[in-house]
Amino acid sequence: MSTPLPRVSDILAAAGLAPDFSVVAPHVLEAARARGTAVHALLEADAYGYLDDDAVTPETAPYLDAYRKLIAESGAAHIAS
């Protein structure tokens, strides 16, 4: 069994570089968390070729467009992890 890799947010916190969200309203943080989770799932599905276009919403479409533009313009290639 392999050891899970640390999360970026955990590494930043350990280095004292994590942002202070204590002044952000909880509902704003929750909306950002939900959006981030949705975008992550969308980009993963696109990268692995199983994206259902019906899953793209007006809120997530700009993130998908930006991701696709980055891939196209940078020449980056997807690799298996």
N, C-alpha and C positions, 0 to 999 in steps of 0.2 A: 504494500500500500504506500503510495507516495504522499509526501508532505505537501499540503496546499501552499501555494505561493501567497505571500502577504499582499493585501490590498494596497493600492496606491494611497488611499486616504489614511491607512494605518501607518504607512511609512512616513508620510508628511507629518502626521501627528507626533510620531516618535522623534522626529527631527525638529519639532517646535515650529513647523511651517504650515500647520493646518489653519484654515480661516476660522475666524470667530463668528459663528452664526447666532450668538446669543441675542443679538438685537433684531433678528429677523423673526417676524411673526410665524408661529407654528403652521398656520394654513398655507403660508407662502412656501415654507420649507417642504411641506407635504406635496404641494403642487409641483415643485421642482423635482422632488424625488420621483414622483409618478411619471413625470415627463421624461426624466433621465432613464428610467427603467424601460419605458416604452420605446424610446429612441434606440437604446442599446439592443433590445430585442429585434427591432426593425433592421438595424444595420447588420446584425449577425445573420438574420434571415437572408438579407440581400447578398452578403458575402458568401454564404454557403449555398445560394441558389434556390432556396425554398420560400422566398418572399411571396406572400399573397398580396396582390395590389390592393385588395379591399381592406387590408390592415393599415394602409397609409391614410392618415387623417390630415386635415388642413393644418393642424398644429405640428405634426411630425414631418410633413412633406418637405419643408425647407431644410431640415437636418439630413434627410435622405438625399436631396439634391446636392447639398454641399459635400456630402460623403462621396457621392458618385463623381462629382467634379474633381475632388481631391485625387481619387483613384485614377481617373482618366488623365489628369494633367501631370501627376507626379510619376506615373509609370510604376507605381507600387503594385505589388502582386500579393494576393492572398496566399498564406501558407497554412498548413495544418498545424494545429497546436496539440 
